[in-house]
Each structure stands twice: as structure tokens, then as C-alpha cells.
Amino acid sequence: MENKVTNTGVTPILIREDNLEYKTDLHKLEYWVLKNHTSKIEKAFESLDIGPLTDEYLQDILFGNLSKTKEALTDQIQKEVTSRFLQGEANTKVQTLMGKLSDANEALNEIVQRVGIWNLLEYLSVNERGKIRISEESKADLLETHRAYVNTPDGISRYKLHLKAVKAINEFKKAMSSHWGNADIFDRRR
């Protein structure tokens, strides 16, 4: 958001960036999700043989009810299997494979609920090799959620006054530093 002009014509000023919280959230995603669960989802999806895992399929798996994935499988069966008898067997096999994908997703959901990171799943995407990851763009977007800006004319005015006050206090402290040991200067009994 930095250097972007708002609809009021004001350039926001970054006033806080919580890098510790950002790194904590990134670690949670990398450890709890990427390291421990995404390979299971990738493997289960690959076994469906409906093409590469894409961002659209990933969103369907993470946030949907697998409806797009089921639809793609159903379409593929109808195209490739002409016999109604064989379609029934193919559908049974699909249910087994979808069960594995659903199980992998449920395992991920349990961890996500336990750790409390539902809001972080939106930062996952799929690379060109079909691997789930956190892109550099997603990392930047996640970092942006850990930033605070002043973005109104009144807010910017108050922020600038705040900076002047801080500067004045620091100058006062510097000017008084030679007297800090002298109790008489701050003795309120006078």
C-alpha cells in the first residue's frame, strides 16, 4: 500500500509493521500446512488423473466442498467411459479416490482449526509444477496485513504532530541529560 494514493488523494504513511507476527504466521503456514499436509493433498489429487493441480482446484479443496473437482471427474468419466456398466465401476473408483482427497483435506482442516490459521489458507497457491506453496506475491500480501497506515488528511496531520512532539521530547531529554543525576532539578517539594 505504501506510495499508493487513496481515493481521497492522500498518500498513506506506513506507521507500523509487525514483522514478528508476520514471521509467526508465515512459519505456521510453512510448518503446519506446507511441511506436514500439502504433499498428501497433492498426491491424492494426482491420483484422480484429471490434470495438474491448479489454484482453482486448490481453492475448491480448501474452501469449497470439492464440487469442481467432482464435476471434473464426472465429466472425464462421461467422456472416456461409454458403457453405463463401466461408468458405474468408474464412479465407485472415483468415490474411493475422492475419499482419499477428502481425508487429506480433513486432516489439514483439523490442524488448521487446532492451530487457528483458517485466515492464512488464502495465501496458498500452486506453482507451475503443481506443488502447493506460498508465492512471493502471497508473502507480500500477508506482510501487508501486518502493517498499519495513516491514510486520511486528519490522521496524517496528527501523525506529523506526534513526530514533532517526539522530536521535542528527545531534544529535551538530550538537553537535560547532564542534569539527570541532580535531584534538585526534579524535586517537586520546591
Summary of the structure (lengths in Angstrom):
residues: 190
radius of gyration: 27.7
end to end distance: 52.5
largest distance: 102.8
contacts: 474
relative contact order: 0.16
helix: 67%
strand: 7%
